[in-house]
Amino acid sequence: MRTQLILSAATALSILYSAPAFAGDGFSVFGGIGGTTQEFNQSRNTGSNQPNTGAAGGASGTVVDKNTGVNFFGGAGYKTHIGDSIYAQVDGFYSAEDVDTTIINNVLVNNVDINSTYGADLKLGYDVSDRLGVYGLVGATAFDFDSQISYTFAPPMDAVSETEWGLTYGAGLELGLSDQISTFGEVRIANDISFDTPMDRGGVVSENELNFTTVRTGLRFTF
């Protein structure tokens, strides 16, 4: 049993370090599938006449809902080495999203449905071996979404469609399958995406905030 484990480990290391190097510098296209977790936080204070409040008294509080949906993404990028093992890469992407959250705050119901995201990333990576690279990323992401406001006793009253930009950061790794094709996986985080909704029928303007965690996996082809 011990001999088999040693042989398996040796085989894995041999594959990782002896196979053809993964794609080098140049232009590339990529695509894949992932999952996006959306967290919706809403603060609605009806207990005073300060900002984010209305004239009517009542319950005040912050409510949170979280949900995960699938996404399909694609894009293009350019990679260049800035040292023997260090590289920089710029990617632009578009992602079709399917995730929504719904909160109930007192009698107010608010649904947020993310339709798509798009943006650009700067990645700084390190070649662990001829086939394996790890990287960190920072970028700007636009979140395109619809928001519907209703009440527990009435149908939807207001609807808004918005696009909000936010800072994205994360990390990932890329594994070469050939001299032109590689597979990658990454985690992306964007927090504190705020947006405005119309004043509700009680004269209250809610404070809304979205947080996103996205996991992606895909393939990249380098020309």
C-alpha positions in Angstrom: 0.0 0.0 0.0 2.8 2.4 1.0 4.6 1.6 -2.3 1.5 2.3 -4.3 1.1 5.7 -2.6 4.7 6.6 -3.3 4.4 5.6 -7.0 1.2 7.6 -7.3 2.8 10.7 -5.8 5.8 10.3 -8.1 3.6 9.9 -11.1 1.7 13.1 -10.3 4.9 15.1 -9.8 6.3 13.7 -13.0 3.1 14.8 -14.9 3.2 18.2 -13.3 6.9 19.0 -14.0 7.7 17.1 -17.1 4.8 17.7 -19.5 5.0 20.5 -22.1 5.1 24.0 -20.7 1.7 25.8 -20.7 1.0 28.7 -22.9 3.4 31.6 -22.9 3.0 35.3 -23.5 0.5 36.7 -26.0 -3.2 37.2 -26.7 -5.7 34.6 -25.4 -9.4 33.9 -25.2 -11.1 32.1 -22.4 -14.5 30.9 -21.1 -16.0 28.7 -18.5 -18.6 28.2 -15.8 -18.8 29.3 -12.2 -21.0 30.1 -9.2 -21.8 33.5 -7.7 -23.0 34.0 -4.1 -24.9 37.3 -3.6 -25.5 38.8 -0.2 -28.1 41.5 0.1 -28.0 43.8 3.2 -30.7 46.4 3.7 -31.0 48.9 6.5 -34.4 50.6 7.0 -35.0 52.9 9.9 -38.5 54.1 10.5 -38.0 55.1 14.1 -36.9 58.7 13.7 -36.7 61.6 11.3 -33.0 61.3 10.6 -31.6 60.4 7.1 -32.8 57.0 5.9 -36.0 57.4 7.9 -39.6 58.5 7.4 -42.1 60.3 9.4 -44.0 57.2 10.4 -42.8 55.4 13.5 -42.3 51.6 13.5 -39.8 48.8 13.5 -36.2 49.6 12.5 -33.6 47.0 11.5 -31.1 45.5 9.1 -32.0 42.3 7.2 -29.8 40.0 5.1 -30.4 37.4 2.5 -27.9 35.2 0.7 -28.2 33.0 -2.4 -25.9 31.3 -4.9 -26.5 31.0 -8.7 -24.6 29.8 -11.8 -22.7 32.0 -14.2 -21.3 31.5 -17.7 -18.4 33.7 -18.7 -16.0 34.5 -21.5 -13.4 37.0 -22.4 -10.0 37.9 -23.9 -6.6 38.9 -22.4 -3.0 39.5 -22.9 -0.1 38.1 -20.9 3.6 39.1 -20.7 6.5 38.1 -18.4 8.2 40.9 -16.5 10.8 38.5 -15.0 12.0 34.9 -15.3 9.0 33.6 -13.3 6.8 36.6 -12.8 4.1 37.7 -15.3 1.4 40.3 -15.7 -1.9 39.7 -17.4 -4.8 41.9 -18.4 -8.2 40.3 -18.9 -11.6 41.7 -20.1 -14.7 39.6 -19.5 -18.5 39.3 -19.7 -20.5 37.0 -17.5 -24.1 36.0 -17.7 -25.5 35.6 -14.2 -28.5 33.9 -12.6 -28.8 34.8 -8.9 -31.3 36.7 -6.9 -32.0 37.6 -3.3 -35.2 38.8 -1.5 -35.4 40.5 1.8 -38.5 41.3 3.9 -37.9 44.3 6.2 -41.0 45.0 8.3 -43.6 45.2 5.5 -41.2 46.1 2.7 -40.2 43.4 0.3 -37.2 44.0 -2.0 -35.9 41.6 -4.6 -32.5 42.0 -6.4 -31.8 40.0 -9.5 -28.3 40.1 -11.0 -28.4 39.8 -14.8 -24.8 40.1 -15.8 -21.3 41.3 -14.8 -18.5 42.7 -16.9 -15.2 44.4 -16.4 -11.4 44.1 -16.5 -8.7 42.5 -14.3 -5.0 43.0 -13.7 -3.3 39.7 -12.7 0.1 39.4 -11.3 1.4 35.8 -11.3 4.3 33.5 -10.5 5.4 30.4 -12.4 5.6 27.6 -9.9 6.7 25.2 -12.6 6.7 24.9 -16.4 3.0 24.0 -16.1 1.6 25.6 -13.0 1.1 29.3 -12.2 -0.5 31.1 -9.3 -1.8 34.7 -9.4 -3.5 37.4 -7.5 -5.9 39.8 -9.2 -7.5 43.2 -8.8 -10.0 44.8 -11.1 -13.2 46.8 -11.7 -16.5 45.0 -12.2 -19.9 46.3 -13.3 -22.9 44.6 -11.8 -26.1 44.9 -13.9 -29.2 44.1 -11.9 -32.9 44.7 -11.5 -34.6 45.6 -8.2 -38.3 45.3 -7.4 -39.9 46.8 -4.4 -43.3 45.7 -3.0 -45.1 45.2 0.3 -46.3 42.1 2.1 -49.9 43.2 1.4 -49.5 44.5 -2.2 -48.0 43.7 -5.6 -44.7 45.3 -6.8 -44.9 49.0 -6.7 -41.5 50.2 -8.0 -38.8 48.7 -10.2 -35.4 49.9 -11.0 -32.6 48.7 -13.3 -29.1 49.7 -12.3 -25.5 49.2 -13.1 -23.0 49.7 -10.2 -19.2 49.4 -10.4 -17.1 47.9 -7.7 -13.5 46.9 -6.8 -12.8 43.2 -7.3 -9.9 41.2 -5.8 -9.0 37.6 -5.6 -6.6 34.8 -6.5 -6.3 31.8 -8.7 -4.1 29.2 -10.3 -3.6 28.0 -13.9 -2.5 24.6 -15.1 -1.1 24.0 -18.6 -2.6 21.2 -20.6 -0.6 21.9 -23.8 1.6 24.7 -25.2 -1.6 26.6 -26.1 -4.4 25.3 -23.8 -4.6 25.7 -20.1 -7.3 25.3 -17.4 -7.7 27.7 -14.5 -9.7 28.3 -11.3 -10.1 31.4 -9.3 -12.0 33.1 -6.5 -13.2 36.7 -6.9 -14.6 39.0 -4.1 -16.5 42.3 -4.4 -17.9 44.0 -1.3 -19.8 47.1 -0.4 -21.7 47.6 -3.7 -24.3 50.2 -2.7 -27.4 51.3 -4.7 -30.4 53.5 -4.3 -34.1 52.5 -4.4 -37.1 54.9 -4.6 -38.5 56.3 -1.4 -41.2 53.8 -0.1 -44.8 54.7 0.6 -43.9 55.4 4.2 -41.4 58.1 3.2 -38.4 55.9 4.0 -35.3 55.6 1.8 -33.5 52.3 2.5 -29.8 51.8 2.6 -28.8 48.8 0.3 -25.6 47.0 0.0 -24.5 43.9 -2.1 -21.5 41.6 -1.5 -20.4 39.0 -4.0 -18.1 36.0 -3.9 -17.6 34.2 -7.2 -15.8 31.0 -8.0 -14.8 30.3 -11.6 -13.3 27.5 -13.6 -12.5 27.5 -17.3 -10.2 27.0 -20.3 -7.9 29.4 -21.9 -6.5 29.3 -25.5 -3.4 31.3 -26.3 -2.5 32.3 -29.8 
